[in-house]
Amino acid sequence: MRFISPGKSSLLSVLGNREVPIQPHIDIYLLSREMPASEKTALEAVMEADAERVKLEALAEELVTMEDDDSQEYLMEVGKLCGNSKGGGW
């Protein structure tokens, strides 16, 4: 008989958000969605996702300095892509 244990995603989310004490020198990479099958290793997939996050955060920093409505709307979309459910918030 196979048991499905609940709470794995919740535990990983708590760790990924550092909601519990974790030494600051430890890097945590939490993927919030499943990656499509590929020949990449798990580490390669995580590092690729992190590179995209870095690009989006740089774009967000640039958009924060712009005051026009279009830039602010785009900032909200970039925020959602970075995992900030409210958008923006930089």
Rosetta constraint file for C-alpha pairs under 8 A:
AtomPair CA 7 CA 11 HARMONIC 5.99 0.50
AtomPair CA 8 CA 12 HARMONIC 6.19 0.50
AtomPair CA 9 CA 13 HARMONIC 6.04 0.50
AtomPair CA 10 CA 14 HARMONIC 6.20 0.50
AtomPair CA 11 CA 15 HARMONIC 6.29 0.50
AtomPair CA 12 CA 16 HARMONIC 5.93 0.50
AtomPair CA 12 CA 30 HARMONIC 7.40 0.50
AtomPair CA 13 CA 17 HARMONIC 6.04 0.50
AtomPair CA 13 CA 30 HARMONIC 7.43 0.50
AtomPair CA 14 CA 18 HARMONIC 6.09 0.50
AtomPair CA 14 CA 19 HARMONIC 5.27 0.50
AtomPair CA 14 CA 20 HARMONIC 6.90 0.50
AtomPair CA 15 CA 19 HARMONIC 6.28 0.50
AtomPair CA 15 CA 20 HARMONIC 6.54 0.50
AtomPair CA 15 CA 22 HARMONIC 7.99 0.50
AtomPair CA 15 CA 28 HARMONIC 7.87 0.50
AtomPair CA 16 CA 28 HARMONIC 5.98 0.50
AtomPair CA 16 CA 29 HARMONIC 6.76 0.50
AtomPair CA 16 CA 30 HARMONIC 5.60 0.50
AtomPair CA 18 CA 22 HARMONIC 6.50 0.50
AtomPair CA 22 CA 26 HARMONIC 7.25 0.50
AtomPair CA 29 CA 46 HARMONIC 6.88 0.50
AtomPair CA 29 CA 50 HARMONIC 7.96 0.50
AtomPair CA 31 CA 46 HARMONIC 7.32 0.50
AtomPair CA 35 CA 45 HARMONIC 7.70 0.50
AtomPair CA 40 CA 44 HARMONIC 5.82 0.50
AtomPair CA 40 CA 45 HARMONIC 6.23 0.50
AtomPair CA 41 CA 45 HARMONIC 6.35 0.50
AtomPair CA 42 CA 46 HARMONIC 6.26 0.50
AtomPair CA 43 CA 47 HARMONIC 6.07 0.50
AtomPair CA 44 CA 48 HARMONIC 6.05 0.50
AtomPair CA 45 CA 49 HARMONIC 6.23 0.50
AtomPair CA 46 CA 50 HARMONIC 6.14 0.50
AtomPair CA 47 CA 51 HARMONIC 6.17 0.50
AtomPair CA 48 CA 52 HARMONIC 6.46 0.50
AtomPair CA 49 CA 53 HARMONIC 6.29 0.50
AtomPair CA 50 CA 54 HARMONIC 6.21 0.50
AtomPair CA 51 CA 55 HARMONIC 6.40 0.50
AtomPair CA 52 CA 56 HARMONIC 6.26 0.50
AtomPair CA 53 CA 57 HARMONIC 6.10 0.50
AtomPair CA 53 CA 82 HARMONIC 6.14 0.50
AtomPair CA 54 CA 58 HARMONIC 6.24 0.50
AtomPair CA 55 CA 59 HARMONIC 6.31 0.50
AtomPair CA 56 CA 60 HARMONIC 6.11 0.50
AtomPair CA 56 CA 78 HARMONIC 6.48 0.50
AtomPair CA 56 CA 81 HARMONIC 7.80 0.50
AtomPair CA 56 CA 82 HARMONIC 6.79 0.50
AtomPair CA 57 CA 61 HARMONIC 6.20 0.50
AtomPair CA 57 CA 78 HARMONIC 7.97 0.50
AtomPair CA 57 CA 82 HARMONIC 7.31 0.50
AtomPair CA 58 CA 62 HARMONIC 6.44 0.50
AtomPair CA 59 CA 63 HARMONIC 6.21 0.50
AtomPair CA 59 CA 78 HARMONIC 7.90 0.50
AtomPair CA 60 CA 64 HARMONIC 6.10 0.50
AtomPair CA 60 CA 75 HARMONIC 5.83 0.50
AtomPair CA 60 CA 78 HARMONIC 6.51 0.50
AtomPair CA 60 CA 79 HARMONIC 7.32 0.50
AtomPair CA 60 CA 88 HARMONIC 7.65 0.50
AtomPair CA 60 CA 90 HARMONIC 7.50 0.50
AtomPair CA 61 CA 65 HARMONIC 7.05 0.50
AtomPair CA 61 CA 90 HARMONIC 7.39 0.50
AtomPair CA 62 CA 66 HARMONIC 7.21 0.50
AtomPair CA 63 CA 71 HARMONIC 5.82 0.50
AtomPair CA 63 CA 72 HARMONIC 6.84 0.50
AtomPair CA 63 CA 74 HARMONIC 7.77 0.50
AtomPair CA 63 CA 75 HARMONIC 5.95 0.50
AtomPair CA 64 CA 71 HARMONIC 7.93 0.50
AtomPair CA 64 CA 72 HARMONIC 7.22 0.50
AtomPair CA 64 CA 75 HARMONIC 7.11 0.50
AtomPair CA 64 CA 90 HARMONIC 7.69 0.50
AtomPair CA 66 CA 71 HARMONIC 6.22 0.50
AtomPair CA 66 CA 72 HARMONIC 7.33 0.50
AtomPair CA 67 CA 71 HARMONIC 6.86 0.50
AtomPair CA 67 CA 72 HARMONIC 6.77 0.50
AtomPair CA 68 CA 72 HARMONIC 6.44 0.50
AtomPair CA 69 CA 73 HARMONIC 6.07 0.50
AtomPair CA 70 CA 74 HARMONIC 6.13 0.50
AtomPair CA 71 CA 75 HARMONIC 6.03 0.50
AtomPair CA 72 CA 76 HARMONIC 6.40 0.50
AtomPair CA 73 CA 77 HARMONIC 6.64 0.50
AtomPair CA 74 CA 78 HARMONIC 6.24 0.50
AtomPair CA 75 CA 79 HARMONIC 6.06 0.50
AtomPair CA 75 CA 87 HARMONIC 7.05 0.50
AtomPair CA 75 CA 88 HARMONIC 5.72 0.50
AtomPair CA 76 CA 80 HARMONIC 6.42 0.50
AtomPair CA 76 CA 86 HARMONIC 7.48 0.50
AtomPair CA 76 CA 87 HARMONIC 4.17 0.50
AtomPair CA 76 CA 88 HARMONIC 4.85 0.50
AtomPair CA 77 CA 81 HARMONIC 6.44 0.50
AtomPair CA 77 CA 87 HARMONIC 6.21 0.50
AtomPair CA 77 CA 88 HARMONIC 7.84 0.50
AtomPair CA 78 CA 82 HARMONIC 6.27 0.50
AtomPair CA 78 CA 87 HARMONIC 6.91 0.50
AtomPair CA 78 CA 88 HARMONIC 7.34 0.50
AtomPair CA 79 CA 83 HARMONIC 6.51 0.50
AtomPair CA 79 CA 84 HARMONIC 5.15 0.50
AtomPair CA 79 CA 85 HARMONIC 7.20 0.50
AtomPair CA 79 CA 86 HARMONIC 7.22 0.50
AtomPair CA 79 CA 87 HARMONIC 3.90 0.50
AtomPair CA 79 CA 88 HARMONIC 4.72 0.50
AtomPair CA 79 CA 89 HARMONIC 7.43 0.50
AtomPair CA 80 CA 84 HARMONIC 4.99 0.50
AtomPair CA 80 CA 85 HARMONIC 5.30 0.50
AtomPair CA 80 CA 86 HARMONIC 6.78 0.50
AtomPair CA 80 CA 87 HARMONIC 4.84 0.50
AtomPair CA 80 CA 88 HARMONIC 7.68 0.50
AtomPair CA 84 CA 88 HARMONIC 7.10 0.50
AtomPair CA 84 CA 89 HARMONIC 7.55 0.50
